Amino acid sequence: MKNEIPKIKVIDRATQHIFFEADLDQANLAAEKAAELESLGLDIDVISPTLTQTLLQSLGVNEEDSKTYLDSLDEEIHSHDNSNCSDCAFDSKE
């Protein structure tokens, strides 16, 4: 399965219905569409791919390996939720 190019998505917050998708270089168009939908009273989110997601895609990493890596990255970040990273650095020097 070929990786899809990550896109910016304008979605309904409650239903997760995708109203609009745009390439990364069309961020302004996605913002305009989001503003238009909000003016109609819709509660929407704009989901933009992360730098990590776009890097993995550009390197040709397959979907399964990308998910594994992103999950491990989330776990690493959450493992530091209750600490200050500067504390970790000082602990390793003691």
C-alpha positions in Angstrom: 0.0 0.0 0.0 1.4 3.3 -1.0 1.6 6.1 1.6 -0.8 9.0 0.9 0.6 12.5 0.9 -0.5 14.0 4.2 -3.2 16.7 3.8 -4.8 19.4 5.9 -8.3 18.4 6.8 -11.3 20.5 7.8 -13.6 18.3 9.8 -16.8 18.4 11.9 -15.7 18.2 15.5 -18.7 16.0 16.6 -19.0 13.6 13.7 -15.4 13.7 12.3 -16.9 14.1 8.9 -14.3 15.6 6.5 -15.7 18.7 4.8 -12.5 19.7 3.0 -9.0 18.4 2.3 -6.0 20.4 0.9 -2.4 19.9 0.2 0.1 21.4 2.6 0.9 24.3 0.2 -2.8 25.2 0.2 -3.0 26.0 4.0 -4.6 29.4 3.3 -7.4 27.8 1.3 -8.1 25.4 4.1 -8.2 28.3 6.6 -10.7 30.1 4.3 -12.9 27.0 4.1 -12.8 26.6 7.9 -13.8 30.2 8.4 -16.7 29.8 5.9 -17.9 26.7 7.7 -17.7 28.3 11.1 -19.7 31.3 9.8 -22.4 28.8 9.0 -22.4 27.8 12.7 -20.5 24.5 12.3 -18.1 23.4 15.1 -15.1 22.4 13.1 -11.4 21.4 13.6 -8.5 22.0 11.2 -6.2 19.0 11.3 -2.7 19.6 9.9 -0.1 16.9 9.5 2.9 17.1 11.8 6.4 17.6 10.7 7.1 14.0 11.7 4.3 12.7 9.6 5.4 14.6 6.5 9.0 13.5 7.1 8.1 9.8 7.4 6.0 10.1 4.2 8.7 11.8 2.3 11.2 9.1 3.4 8.9 6.5 2.0 8.2 4.8 5.4 5.3 2.4 5.1 2.0 3.0 6.9 2.6 0.2 9.5 6.1 1.4 10.4 4.9 5.0 10.5 2.2 4.1 13.0 4.7 2.1 15.1 7.1 5.0 15.2 4.4 7.7 15.9 3.0 5.5 18.7 6.5 5.1 20.3 7.0 8.8 20.0 3.7 9.5 21.8 4.7 7.0 24.6 8.0 8.7 25.0 6.4 12.1 25.3 3.8 10.9 27.8 6.5 9.2 29.9 7.7 12.8 30.6 4.3 14.3 31.4 5.0 14.6 35.2 8.5 15.8 35.0 10.6 18.7 33.8 13.0 17.6 31.1 15.7 19.7 32.7 15.2 17.5 35.8 16.0 14.4 33.6 19.2 16.1 32.4 20.3 16.9 36.0 19.4 13.3 37.2 21.8 11.8 34.6 24.7 14.1 35.8 24.5 13.1 39.5 
